[in-house]
Amino acid sequence: MSKTITSEITIAVELDENRVPEKLMWSAQDGGVEKEEAKAMMLSIWDSATQETLRIDLWTKDMPVDEMKKFFHQTLVAMADTFQRATQDEKMADTMKDFCDYFAEKLELTK
């Protein structure tokens, strides 16, 4: 019988009096990350029983809009890469990447 290992990733959210995120910190001991600050996060979890995606999207109130646009673009590119690795559907992954290029162009993220 193989031995299992448990690894934890923790997220701490500091809120203001209106419960708006002021600070996001995350830790992942196995990755050598301890209370690293972040300005935004998106977490998606698949619930197989309900066949639905559960999500947590948070960003701090001082997250600049230009950085949010870059964050979204980079997240979309990463999703296209992950989709290709998970499904081996290169045609759809390429379509997703084309959209990422379009997205970057419309937001003037490309140089």
N, C-alpha and C positions, 0 to 999 in steps of 0.2 A: 504494500500500500504506500502511495507517495505521500510525503509530508507537505501540507499546505502552509503558506506564508501569508500573513495579513499585512497589508501596507495601507497607511492612512494618509489622506490629503485633507487638510483642514483649511477652512475659510473663515476669517473673522471680519465682521462688518461693524464699523463704528458709525452710529447714527446720530444726527442732530435731534433737537427737541421735536421736530416734525417727522422723525423717522426717515429722513433723507440721508443716504450714505455720504459720509464725510471721508471715510478711510476704508480701504479694503486691504487686508493682509492675508497671505496664504503661506502654508507650510507643507512641505513634502519631504520628510526625513530621508526617505530612500533616494531622493533626487538631490539631496544636499541643500534644500531650500528651507529657510527658517524665518518666518514672519517677514516675508518679502512684500513690499507695498505694490499695489496695482491701482490703476485708475478706472478699469472696467473689467467685466467678466461676463461670459456667456457659458452656461452649463446646460447641457441637454442630456436627459436620461430617458432611455427607452423602457416603457412599461409594457412588457409582452402580454400581460393578462388583458389589458384594455386596448392594446394596439395603438397607444398614444405616446407622444413625446411630452415629457415633463420638462419645464424650463425654468431657469433662474437667470435673469438678465439684470445686472446691476452696474451702475457707474456712479462715480463720485460727482458731487455738484460742481467741482472745479475741473472736470474733464473737458479740455478744449474741443470744440466742434471739429477742427481740422484733424486732431488726433483720433476722434471718433470715426471720421470718414476713413482714415488709414486702417484703424482697427477692424472696421467692417470689411474693407477690401481684403486685408490679410486673412481674416477669418473665412471669407468666401473662397479664397484661393486654397486655404488649408482644407476646407470641406471638399473641394473638387479633388484634391490629391487623395484624401481619405476615402472618398467615394470610389475612386479608381482602384485603390489598393483593396478595399473591402468587397467590391463587386466584379472587378476585372472588366467592367463595361467602359471600354476606352472611348467609344463613340459619344456616350453621354458625358463622360468626364471632359472630353474635348469641348463639348457644347457648353458645359459649365465654365470651363476656362475662357471660352470666347466671351461669355457674359462678364466674367471678371475683368477682362480687358476692356470691354465696353463700359463697365461700371467705373473703372479707373480713368478712362478717357473723359467720361461725362463729368466726373468730379475733379478733373484736371490733376490727377495724382501722378500721371506719367510725365516724365521730363522730355 
